[in-house]
Amino acid sequence: MPVDLRLNDILELKKQHPCGSKKWKVLRVGADFRIQCEGCGHRVMIPRVKLEKKIKKITRE
């Protein structure tokens, strides 16, 4: 069953981004997600399956 992710959720991932931040904001949902690093603003498209494995914690806004 897929994880319930919504726009503007803040995700804490298991590994750090090279800028040092672990927090990412959800900008687009669907089969692929667009997430933005809260530290440096870098944006990434990532498939749902890969993202769900990397999530440590979800914070709703």
C-alpha positions as semicolon CSV with decimal commas, in nm:
position;residue;x (nm);y (nm);z (nm)
1;M;0,000;0,000;0,000
2;P;0,144;0,341;-0,097
3;V;0,239;0,596;0,168
4;D;-0,003;0,892;0,193
5;L;0,204;1,190;0,078
6;R;0,055;1,533;0,003
7;L;0,174;1,862;-0,142
8;N;0,388;2,070;0,095
9;D;0,465;1,776;0,328
10;I;0,815;1,794;0,476
11;L;1,002;1,464;0,448
12;E;1,302;1,367;0,654
13;L;1,510;1,120;0,453
14;K;1,756;0,861;0,586
15;K;2,061;1,010;0,409
16;Q;2,180;1,370;0,396
17;H;2,191;1,583;0,084
18;P;2,548;1,707;0,013
19;C;2,449;2,051;0,151
20;G;2,390;1,889;0,492
21;S;2,008;1,897;0,505
22;K;1,789;1,587;0,549
23;K;1,458;1,773;0,498
24;W;1,276;1,788;0,164
25;K;0,946;1,953;0,065
26;V;0,699;1,774;-0,168
27;L;0,618;1,992;-0,473
28;R;0,443;1,736;-0,699
29;V;0,273;1,402;-0,628
30;G;0,185;1,107;-0,852
31;A;0,381;0,814;-0,993
32;D;0,686;1,044;-0,974
33;F;0,749;1,305;-0,707
34;R;0,922;1,642;-0,733
35;I;1,092;1,727;-0,405
36;Q;1,294;2,033;-0,304
37;C;1,581;2,040;-0,054
38;E;1,502;2,269;0,238
39;G;1,871;2,356;0,278
40;C;1,985;2,466;-0,068
41;G;1,667;2,461;-0,280
42;H;1,782;2,185;-0,519
43;R;1,486;2,015;-0,693
44;V;1,473;1,646;-0,789
45;M;1,223;1,417;-0,966
46;I;1,216;1,072;-0,807
47;P;0,992;0,765;-0,862
48;R;0,741;0,686;-0,583
49;V;0,893;0,343;-0,508
50;K;1,245;0,483;-0,452
51;L;1,121;0,775;-0,242
52;E;0,906;0,558;-0,012
53;K;1,212;0,347;0,077
54;K;1,415;0,659;0,172
55;I;1,159;0,826;0,403
56;K;1,237;0,835;0,776
57;K;0,966;1,080;0,895
58;I;0,676;1,281;0,746
59;T;0,567;1,622;0,882
60;R;0,239;1,776;0,766
61;E;0,209;2,153;0,724
